[in-house]
């Protein structure tokens, strides 16, 4: 992608104190076909959903300011299902209808139908895309996204590319959702952990499944004396990942799409949906070989004892690539279920939040019985359930911005308020990676207990699009809390939810609506209404088996 390099050089000169999206008139075209297939990334064969028959899906690549045009064909059969794709972390300024969440911005893409998403690469760095229809992405429907831009906060020599970390299940995703959504159901245990879609598995643990031993691991190459950029992505369903490289220290340069003041660490903690870009200097002899490791946290996630660590081999230029690394693992602290302390993570570009927001909303997260005696996640005593036939953005565009008869849509209408502060309190002893669409939100504070009003470096608080909300402490009764704040500068209806697939399935989700007058002025593209017409024609003769929240 030679044009990428030239465009990045041009972009560097465009960076002001706070980056604004450059416009360069280039469109990156992609064509995706989603269909069922069978793969064995760790040797165990299973049925999955694939994009263009690839796992993980194809890498989306662009320059900052480019336009994406991505046509998605739904070829899911045996059985048929709707689908959609969400472009995680992109703001979708002026294109909120292409955020990709069915029942919120669009109807699902019906089987046999297609939809073209057209939007700008309005941020730069590392991210991913995934299905937002039920828990389809837990069955393989995801892929990496790289948007090239200026690297003014940290120098490196070699861009190694995406390093995709994902917990893995040998049971198909729909069966897992069925197991979650029954009385007494809970999050399933993952069977393995993958790096870039690969890992070995002990076939004796799967006697009733087709299993090939020594399926293979991912391999990377380092060059002595060079600095390497690794784009870490947690694209799993549930597991908090601890990422390390034996005998190497990492320099953090970005969290999600936000460049940060560089700092060094031995371990990177990633909740579902989070990304961290790191620089690793190859400072060992040229014949060295070391392990890259991703551990699903035994303290913070649900794991099987024997298959929670993924490894990949890193070979220096003169190493024997037929050999197996023998290096020892980095020792780290797994006692906490949070991201790096906010004192460490300062954005490179200063963008302070308002000390006093226009409105504040407290939200209590609980796990309790609903009216049908199912245990579901609740936010302020209300669980979410999607209505595929009536996307909220379309309703708001038509002037319908209040839903008293449909509380399960969980809409918080903040009207014309210019800034919002949300204080989450977690009443359950499990962490939640909280993700807000359409925004990089300011993280004012996080911890365990009751927020006392203290804001961590208020002049330039950490920003990102996913942040771990710590669990409650069952011994002391203290609650985990997270204080998030953002400007309502992006008219639309935006999900704010836990990114654990099973928690979303069980309703841990709200919608935040902002600048309702501006939403009414949008001229929605024909593709939105065409997708809804296709869905109506399909669902009119096929009853949709919406066994979970739908998202």
C-alpha positions in Angstrom: 0.0 0.0 0.0 2.6 2.5 -1.2 0.1 5.4 -1.3 -0.3 5.0 2.4 3.3 6.0 3.1 3.1 9.1 0.9 -0.2 10.2 2.4 1.1 9.8 6.0 4.0 12.1 5.2 1.6 14.7 4.0 -0.6 14.3 7.0 2.1 15.0 9.5 2.2 18.6 8.5 -1.6 18.9 9.2 -1.5 18.1 12.9 -2.6 21.0 15.1 -2.6 20.9 18.9 -5.6 18.6 18.8 -5.8 16.5 15.6 -8.8 17.2 13.3 -9.8 14.9 10.5 -7.9 15.5 7.3 -9.8 15.3 4.0 -7.9 13.8 1.1 -10.5 12.6 -1.4 -9.4 9.0 -1.4 -11.9 6.1 -1.0 -10.9 2.6 0.1 -13.3 0.0 -1.3 -13.9 -3.4 0.2 -16.3 -6.2 -0.6 -17.3 -8.6 2.2 -19.3 -11.8 2.0 -20.4 -13.3 5.3 -21.1 -17.0 5.3 -20.8 -20.1 7.4 -17.7 -22.2 7.3 -15.6 -24.7 9.2 -12.2 -23.9 10.6 -9.8 -25.4 13.2 -7.6 -22.5 14.4 -6.3 -24.5 17.3 -6.8 -28.0 15.7 -10.4 -28.4 16.9 -12.9 -28.2 14.0 -16.0 -26.1 14.5 -18.7 -24.3 12.6 -18.2 -20.5 12.4 -19.1 -17.3 10.5 -16.4 -16.0 8.2 -15.8 -12.9 6.1 -14.5 -13.8 2.6 -13.7 -17.3 4.1 -11.0 -15.8 6.3 -10.4 -15.9 10.1 -9.8 -13.4 11.4 -11.5 -11.4 8.7 -9.5 -9.3 6.2 -7.6 -6.3 7.5 -9.2 -2.9 6.7 -6.5 -0.4 5.9 -6.7 3.3 5.1 -5.0 6.7 5.7 -6.4 9.2 8.2 -9.0 11.2 6.3 -9.8 8.5 3.6 -13.3 7.3 3.0 -14.2 3.6 3.5 -16.8 2.1 1.2 -17.5 -1.4 2.4 -20.2 -3.6 0.8 -21.4 -6.4 3.1 -23.3 -9.3 1.6 -25.2 -11.6 3.9 -24.8 -15.1 2.6 -25.5 -16.8 6.0 -27.4 -20.0 5.4 -28.1 -23.3 7.1 -29.7 -21.7 9.1 -30.2 -18.1 7.9 -29.6 -15.1 10.1 -29.5 -11.4 9.9 -26.2 -9.6 10.5 -24.5 -6.2 10.6 -20.9 -4.9 11.1 -19.8 -2.3 13.5 -16.6 -0.3 12.9 -15.3 -0.1 16.4 -14.1 3.2 17.8 -14.7 5.4 14.7 -16.8 8.4 15.5 -19.1 8.4 12.5 -19.4 12.2 12.5 -22.1 13.0 9.9 -22.7 9.3 9.2 -24.3 7.9 12.4 -26.5 5.6 10.4 -23.4 3.6 9.4 -22.3 2.7 13.0 -23.6 -0.7 12.3 -25.8 -1.6 15.3 -29.2 -3.2 14.4 -32.2 -1.7 16.2 -30.2 1.4 16.9 -28.9 2.9 13.6 -30.1 0.3 11.1 -32.2 -2.8 10.6 -30.2 -6.1 10.3 -29.0 -7.0 6.8 -31.4 -9.8 5.8 -30.2 -13.1 4.4 -29.5 -12.7 0.7 -29.3 -8.9 1.0 -26.4 -6.4 0.9 -25.6 -3.1 2.4 -22.8 -0.6 1.6 -21.3 1.3 4.6 -19.7 4.6 3.5 -17.8 6.6 6.2 -14.6 8.5 6.9 -11.5 7.2 8.7 -12.0 10.1 11.1 -9.4 8.8 13.7 -6.1 7.1 13.2 -4.4 4.2 14.9 -5.5 0.6 15.6 -9.0 -0.9 15.9 -11.2 -3.7 14.7 -14.6 -4.4 13.2 -17.1 -7.0 14.3 -20.7 -8.2 14.0 -23.1 -6.4 16.4 -25.9 -8.9 15.8 -26.4 -11.1 18.9 -23.1 -12.7 19.8 -22.0 -13.5 16.2 -18.5 -12.1 16.7 -17.8 -14.8 19.3 -18.2 -17.2 16.4 -15.5 -15.6 14.3 -17.1 -12.6 12.7 -14.4 -10.0 13.3 -11.2 -8.5 11.8 -8.5 -5.9 12.4 -8.6 -2.3 11.2 -5.5 -0.1 10.7 -5.7 3.6 9.9 -2.3 5.2 9.2 -1.6 8.7 10.6 1.2 10.8 12.1 3.3 9.2 14.9 4.5 12.4 16.6 4.5 10.9 20.2 6.9 8.0 19.7 9.4 6.9 17.1 9.6 3.4 15.6 11.3 1.6 12.7 9.0 -1.3 11.8 5.2 -1.6 11.9 4.6 -5.2 12.8 0.9 -4.8 12.3 -2.1 -6.1 14.2 -1.7 -8.6 17.1 -5.2 -10.0 17.6 -5.9 -11.6 21.0 -9.1 -13.6 21.3 -10.4 -16.1 23.7 -11.9 -19.1 21.8 -14.8 -21.5 22.3 -15.2 -25.0 20.7 -18.9 -24.8 21.0 -20.7 -22.7 18.3 -21.7 -19.2 19.4 -25.5 -19.7 19.1 -25.4 -22.7 21.4 -23.4 -20.7 23.9 -26.0 -17.9 23.8 -28.7 -20.5 24.4 -26.7 -21.6 27.5 -26.3 -18.1 28.7 -30.0 -17.2 28.3 -31.6 -19.8 30.5 -32.6 -19.6 34.1 -29.4 -20.2 36.1 -27.3 -19.7 33.0 -23.9 -17.9 33.1 -20.9 -16.9 31.1 -19.3 -20.0 29.5 -15.7 -21.1 30.0 -13.4 -20.4 27.1 -11.6 -23.4 25.7 -8.5 -21.7 24.4 -6.8 -18.4 23.7 -5.5 -17.3 20.3 -2.9 -14.9 18.9 -3.8 -13.8 15.3 -6.2 -16.7 15.1 -3.7 -19.5 16.0 -2.7 -21.7 18.9 -2.1 -25.3 19.7 -4.5 -27.5 21.8 -4.2 -30.7 23.7 -6.5 -33.0 21.7 -6.9 -35.3 24.6 -9.1 -32.6 26.2 -11.5 -32.9 23.2 -12.1 -36.7 22.8 -15.5 -36.2 21.2 -14.4 -33.6 18.7 -12.4 -33.7 15.5 -9.0 -32.4 16.6 -5.6 -32.1 14.9 -2.6 -31.9 17.3 0.0 -29.2 16.9 -2.1 -26.9 14.7 0.5 -24.2 14.8 1.2 -20.8 16.3 1.7 -17.3 15.0 5.3 -16.2 14.3 6.8 -12.7 14.2 10.2 -11.4 13.2 12.3 -8.8 15.0 15.4 -7.0 13.7 18.2 -6.3 16.1 18.5 -2.7 17.2 15.2 -1.7 15.6 12.0 -0.4 17.3 8.9 -2.4 16.5 5.3 -1.2 16.7 2.8 -3.8 17.7 -1.0 -3.1 17.4 -2.6 -5.1 20.2 -6.3 -5.8 20.0 -8.5 -7.7 22.4 -11.2 -9.1 20.1 -12.5 -11.8 22.4 -15.9 -12.5 23.8 -15.1 -12.4 27.6 -11.5 -12.7 28.7 -9.4 -9.8 30.0 -5.9 -10.3 28.5 -2.5 -9.8 30.0 0.0 -9.4 27.2 3.8 -9.8 27.7 7.0 -10.5 25.7 9.7 -12.4 27.5 12.8 -10.4 28.3 11.4 -7.2 26.7 9.9 -4.0 28.0 7.1 -2.3 26.1 6.5 1.5 25.5 2.9 2.4 25.3 2.1 4.9 22.6 -1.7 4.8 22.3 -4.7 3.4 24.0 -7.6 2.8 21.6 -7.5 5.6 19.1 -5.9 8.1 21.6 -2.1 8.7 21.4 -0.6 9.0 24.9 2.5 10.4 26.5 4.8 7.3 26.2 5.4 5.2 29.2 7.1 1.8 29.8 5.5 -1.3 31.2 6.1 -5.1 31.3 2.5 -6.1 30.9 -0.5 -4.7 29.0 -4.0 -5.2 30.3 -6.7 -5.3 27.7 -10.4 -5.7 28.3 -12.7 -6.7 25.4 -12.7 -4.1 22.7 -9.6 -2.3 23.9 -6.5 -1.7 21.8 -3.0 -0.6 22.9 -0.2 0.3 20.5 3.3 -0.5 21.9 6.9 -0.1 20.8 9.3 -2.9 21.5 13.0 -2.4 21.0 14.9 -5.5 19.8 17.8 -5.3 22.2 18.8 -9.0 22.3 21.5 -10.8 20.2 20.6 -11.3 16.6 20.1 -15.1 17.0 17.5 -14.8 19.8 14.1 -16.3 20.0 11.5 -15.4 22.6 7.9 -16.0 23.5 5.1 -13.5 23.0 2.3 -14.4 25.5 -1.3 -13.5 26.0 -2.9 -14.8 29.3 -6.6 -14.7 30.0 -6.7 -13.3 33.5 -7.3 -16.1 35.9 -8.5 -13.6 38.5 -10.8 -11.5 36.3 -12.2 -13.9 33.7 -13.7 -17.4 33.2 -11.0 -19.8 32.0 -10.2 -23.5 31.8 -7.1 -24.2 33.8 -5.0 -25.7 31.0 -5.8 -23.5 28.0 -5.8 -19.9 29.0 -2.4 -18.9 27.7 -1.7 -18.2 24.0 1.9 -18.0 22.8 3.5 -16.8 19.6 7.2 -17.1 18.6 9.4 -14.0 18.0 12.5 -14.8 16.0 15.4 -12.3 15.5 16.9 -12.2 12.1 19.6 -14.8 12.7 17.6 -17.1 14.9 16.9 -20.7 14.0 13.2 -20.6 13.1 12.8 -24.3 13.4 13.7 -24.1 17.1 11.3 -23.4 20.0 11.9 -20.5 22.3 13.0 -21.4 25.8 12.6 -18.0 27.5 10.9 -17.6 30.8 7.6 -15.7 31.2 7.4 -12.2 32.7 6.1 -12.1 36.2 3.1 -9.7 36.7 0.4 -8.8 39.1 -3.0 -10.5 38.3 -4.7 -9.4 41.5 -6.5 -6.4 40.0 -9.2 -6.2 37.3 -8.5 -2.7 35.9 -6.5 -0.9 33.3 -3.2 0.9 34.0 -3.6 3.6 36.7 -4.9 6.9 35.3 -1.8 8.7 36.6 0.2 6.8 33.9 -2.1 7.5 30.9 -2.1 11.1 29.8 -3.2 11.9 26.2 -0.5 13.3 24.0 -3.0 15.9 22.7 -4.6 18.0 25.4 -8.3 18.0 25.3 -9.7 18.7 28.8 -13.2 17.9 29.9 -15.5 20.5 31.3 -15.2 20.5 35.1 -19.0 21.0 35.5 -21.0 19.1 32.8 -24.4 20.3 31.7 -26.0 17.1 33.1 -25.0 14.1 35.2 -26.5 10.6 35.3 -25.8 7.9 37.8 -26.2 4.3 36.6 -26.2 1.2 38.9 -25.2 -2.1 37.2 -26.8 -5.1 38.8 -27.5 -8.8 37.9 -31.1 -9.7 38.9 -34.2 -11.6 37.8 -36.5 -10.1 35.2 -40.3 -10.6 35.0 -39.9 -14.0 33.3 -37.6 -15.2 36.1 -34.4 -15.0 34.0 -31.3 -13.5 35.4 -30.3 -10.6 33.3 -28.0 -7.6 33.6 -29.7 -4.4 34.5 -28.7 -0.7 34.3 -30.9 1.3 36.7 -33.2 -1.8 37.1 -33.8 -2.1 33.4 -32.4 -4.7 31.0 -32.0 -4.0 27.2 -33.7 -5.8 24.4 -33.5 -4.8 20.7 -36.4 -4.2 18.3 -34.9 -5.0 14.9 -37.9 -3.6 13.1 -37.7 0.0 14.5 -34.1 1.5 14.6 -34.0 4.3 17.2 -32.1 6.7 14.9 -34.7 6.4 12.2 -37.4 7.1 14.8 -35.6 10.1 16.2 -35.0 11.4 12.7 -38.8 11.3 12.3 -39.3 13.2 15.6 -40.0 10.3 17.9 -37.5 10.7 20.7 -39.4 9.4 23.7 -40.3 5.8 24.4 -42.3 5.5 27.6 -44.0 2.3 26.4 -40.7 0.6 25.5 -38.5 0.9 28.5 -36.4 -2.1 27.4 -34.9 0.1 24.7 -33.0 1.8 27.5 -32.8 5.3 25.9 -31.3 8.2 27.8 -32.2 11.3 25.9 -29.8 14.1 26.8 -31.5 16.5 24.4 -29.5 19.6 23.7 -27.1 19.4 26.7 -23.6 20.1 25.5 -21.8 17.7 27.9 -22.8 14.6 29.9 -21.2 13.0 32.9 -22.2 9.4 33.6 -21.2 7.7 36.9 -21.3 3.9 36.8 -21.5 1.9 40.0 -20.9 -1.8 39.6 -22.7 -4.0 42.2 -21.4 -7.3 40.9 -17.9 -8.9 41.5 -17.0 -8.9 37.8 -15.3 -6.3 35.7 -17.1 -4.7 32.7 -15.2 -3.2 29.7 -17.5 -0.2 29.1 -17.6 1.0 25.4 -19.2 4.2 24.1 -20.0 4.5 20.4 -19.5 7.8 18.6 -17.0 9.2 21.2 -13.7 9.0 22.9 -14.9 9.8 26.4 -12.9 11.5 29.2 -12.2 9.2 32.1 -12.4 11.4 35.2 -12.0 8.7 37.8 -12.2 5.0 38.4 -11.8 2.7 41.4 -13.6 0.8 44.2 -15.7 2.5 46.8 -17.7 5.8 46.3 -16.3 8.5 44.1 -15.3 11.5 46.2 -15.3 14.0 43.3 -11.6 13.8 42.7 -10.7 14.0 39.0 -7.3 12.6 37.8 -5.3 15.3 36.1 -8.3 17.3 35.1 -6.2 19.5 32.7 -5.9 16.5 30.4 -7.8 13.4 31.5 -7.3 10.0 29.9 -9.6 9.4 26.9 -10.5 6.2 25.1 -13.6 4.4 23.8 -13.4 1.4 26.2 -12.5 1.5 29.9 -12.6 -1.3 32.5 -15.1 -0.7 35.2 -13.7 -2.5 38.3 -15.7 -5.2 40.1 -17.4 -4.7 43.4 -15.7 -6.2 46.5 -17.9 -8.9 47.9 -15.9 -8.9 51.2 -16.3 -5.1 52.0 -19.4 -4.4 50.0 -17.6 -1.6 48.1 -18.8 -0.9 44.6 -16.6 -0.5 41.5 -17.1 2.9 39.9 -16.2 4.6 36.6 -16.8 8.3 35.9 -17.1 9.0 32.2 -17.7 12.4 30.5 -18.0 13.5 27.0 -19.2 16.4 24.8 -22.4 15.9 22.9 -20.9 17.0 19.6 -22.0 14.1 17.5 -25.8 14.1 17.0 -27.2 10.6 17.1 -28.2 7.6 19.2 -25.1 5.8 20.6 -24.8 2.5 22.5 -22.9 2.6 25.8 -22.5 -1.0 26.9 -20.3 -3.7 28.4 -18.3 -5.3 25.6 -18.4 -8.8 27.1 -20.5 -10.7 24.5 -22.4 -12.7 27.2 -23.2 -9.6 29.2 -24.5 -7.7 26.2 -26.6 -10.8 25.3 -28.1 -10.5 28.8 -28.9 -6.8 28.5 -26.0 -4.8 29.9 -26.6 -1.9 27.5 -28.1 1.6 27.2 -28.5 4.0 24.4 -27.5 7.7 24.8 -29.3 10.1 22.5 -27.8 13.6 21.9 -28.7 16.8 20.1 -32.2 15.6 19.1 -33.0 18.7 17.0 -29.9 18.0 14.8 -31.0 14.4 14.4 -34.3 15.5 12.9 -32.4 17.5 10.3 -30.4 14.5 9.0 -31.2 13.4 5.5 -30.8 9.6 5.9 -29.4 7.8 2.8 -31.5 5.4 0.8 -29.4 2.4 1.9 -30.8 2.7 5.4 -34.4 2.5 4.3 -33.6 -0.2 1.7 -32.0 -2.4 4.4 -35.1 -2.0 6.5 -37.3 -2.9 3.6 -35.2 -6.0 3.0 -35.4 -7.0 6.6 -39.2 -6.5 6.7 -39.6 -8.7 3.7 -37.5 -11.4 5.4 -38.9 -11.2 8.9 -42.4 -11.1 7.5 -42.1 -14.7 6.5 -39.4 -16.0 8.9 -39.9 -15.6 12.6 -36.6 -14.3 14.0 -35.3 -16.3 16.9 -34.1 -13.5 19.2 -33.2 -15.5 22.2 -31.0 -12.8 23.8 -30.9 -9.0 23.8 -30.3 -9.1 20.0 -26.9 -7.3 20.3 
